[in-house]
Amino acid sequence: MADNYLENHYEEYLKRKAAWEKKKKAFKRPVVKPQAPSHQTPDEHGQEAVRLPEHEA
């Protein structure tokens, strides 16, 4: 075996790891914020209730 065999392989491993972490960081997904709840409430069937505009008399 050559001198510094383990050291050379460890250095190569660190280079591959750094490249992988850089690639992983570049493709980070954006965080999706949860949407605010709707002002409408679901009816008994789980569907959104339709609200009609109020008529002024």
FENTAHU-V997011 format. One line per field, one symbol per residue. ss: DSSP state (H for helix, E for strand, L for the rest). phi: phi as a letter, one per 40 degrees, with the letter a starting at -180 (. if undefined). Layout:
# FENTAHU-V997011
ss: ???
phi: ???
This chain:
# FENTAHU-V997011
ss: LLLLHHHHHHHHHHHHHHHHHHHHHHLLLLLLLLLLLLLLLELLLLLELLLLLLLLL
phi: .ccgccccccccccccccccccccccbcccccccccccccbccccgccccbcccccb
